[in-house]
Amino acid sequence: MDKTAIPKEIRDNYEEIFNLLDELKIKKAQNKINGLIKKHKNDPFLLWLKGYIFLYDGTDNFEDAISSFDKAIEIDPDNAFAWEFKAIALRSLGRYEEAIICYDKSLEFDPMDYSAIYNKAVLLERIGKTSDALDYYSLATKIDPKNILAWESMADLLENLGRFDEAEQSRSKIYEEYSSRVVDKEPSTPDEWVHKGETLEKLGKYLWANQCYEMALKIDENHQKARDLKYMLIAKHRLDTEAKRNLQRSMPIEKSFI
C-alpha cells in the first residue's frame, strides 16, 4: 500500500474547500482551512491554500500570504507550487528581485513550468534586465508555442528595443496561432473570455481554458471570476498530478510516463 497516498478524509476536505471557493464562499473556506490546519499542522497543501486565499481575497494580505507559503516550504522545501505563489505575493509587493529568486527555486523542481518562466521574464524586464528577459520569453515560447502571451510580450519588448524585424516575426506567430484557434466570434471582453474558458474546460481542453482565463485577467486583472476559475483549474490539476504520482509509486515494476 502506498503510504504517500492522500487519505480519503483529507481528499474529501480538499474537495469541500474547492466547492466553497467555487461558490465564492471565501470566509467559510478560510474557516474550514484554519480548522483543518489545527488537526493537520504539517499539511503543506492546506498551508498553500491558506496563502492562496490571502493572495486573492481582495484584501491585499500579501505578507500573510508569504507567511503561509513559507510555512508550506518549511515542511516541503521541494514544493514548486509554494515557491511560485510566494513569488506572486512578492511581485504584488513590488519586491521583484526576491520574487525572481523564488521563481528560480520553483524552476529547480519544475523546470518546464511555463507560468514560472513567463513571469520570471516579465520581472526581469521590469528591473531592466532586457537581455535575460528575452531569453526567458524565448524559452517560454519553446515550452508552449501555442501560448500567445510570451510571443506578445517578447514582441513588445523587441519593439521597445528598436528590433522591429524580430518583433514582427514574434507577432506573426501570435496571428498564426490565434487565427488557427478561433472557432466562433473572437472574445472581446473579460466575461466573453471567461465564458469561452468554461466551455473549453468542460470539453477537457484545460490548456486553452487556462489561456482564456489569463486573457480575461490581462484585460481586467481584478476580474474575480477569472481568478477563481484559474485557481480551481490549477488546484484540481495539482490533485490529479499527485494522484498520478501516487499511482506510479504503487507500481514499482513498470514505470508509467504520464
Buried (B, 14 or more C-beta within 10 A) or exposed (E): EEEEBBEEEBBEBBEBBBEBBEEEBBEBBBEBBEEBBEEBEEBBBBBBBBBBBBBBBEEEBBEBBBBBBBBBBEBBEEBBBBBBBBBBBBBBBEBBEBBBBBBEBBBEBBEEBBBBBBBBBBBBBBEEBBEBBBBBBBBBBEBBEBBBBBBBBBBBBBBEEEBEEBBEBBBEBBEEBBEEEEEEEEBEEBBBBBBBBBBBBEEEBBEBBBBBBBBBBBBBEEBEBBBBBBBBBBBBEBBEEBEEBBEBEEEEEEEEEE
